[in-house]
Amino acid sequence: MPEICRFLGIVISMYFDEHNPPHFHVQYNDYRAVIGIRDLNQLDGQLPAKVRGLVLEWAEIHQDELLVMWETRDFHKIAPLV
């Protein structure tokens, strides 16, 4: 599972052979969640509200890049939230 971004203790990854809908995985301490790329809805898991807000802010900025990465499987690092 390639790590595509890390900031403030939040790790964001995508799996190579995943199922639709397009999504990414979030890990923060003992919390885990799956976020849909197209609608930015939380599909599974739990995150603290503040962390979820930061992840969604980051994902909105990089939404187009995340979709391209999902479709091409050309995984690379994405800039963290600053």
N, C-alpha and C positions, 0 to 999 in steps of 0.2 A: 504494500500500500504506500504509494509515494506521498510523502509529506509535501504539500504545496505552499504552506505558509505557517508561520509561528509568530505569535505576538502576545505579550502579557500573560504568558502561561497557557495560551490557547493554541492547540495544534489542529490544523485543518489538512485533511487528506482525501484522496480519491483512490478507489480500488481500480485495478486494470480491467477486470472482467465483471463489471457490475450490471445490474438490471436497470431498466427504465422505471420511473422517470429519472432524468438527470439529477444528480444529487452529490453532496459531499458530506464527509464525516467530520465531526467536531469532538475533540477530547479536551477536557479541562478538569484537572485533578481526577476525582473519581466519577465525574459526569461524562456521559456520552450522548451524542445526538446525531441525527441525520437531517440535513436541510435540503429541500428541493431548490434547484437552481432557477427554474423558470418563475416560480411564484414566491420563492423565499419563505415558504411555510416549513415549519418543523414537522418532519414526517415521522420521527421516532425518537425516543429517548427523552432526557431532561437536561436542562442547563439552568443555572441561576439566571434570573431576569437580566441583571447587568451584563453578564457574559453573552447572553442571547442577543441583547441589543447591540453589543460591539460586533458580534459575528455578522448580524444582519446589515449593519452599517458597512462593514468590509465587503460583504457579498454584493451589496447593491452597487458599490463602486466598481467591482470586478465582474459583474454578472455576465457581460458579453464574453470576456476572456474565459470565464469558467465554462460557459456553454461550448465554446470552440474547443477547449481542452477536453471536455467530455466527448464530443463528437469525433475528434481526431486521435484521442489517446496520446497526444503530444504533451505529456506532463512536464511541467517546469515550475520553478518557484515564482510566486506572485508576491508583490510588495506587501508588507504588513500595514495595518492601520496605524497611521501616525497622528 
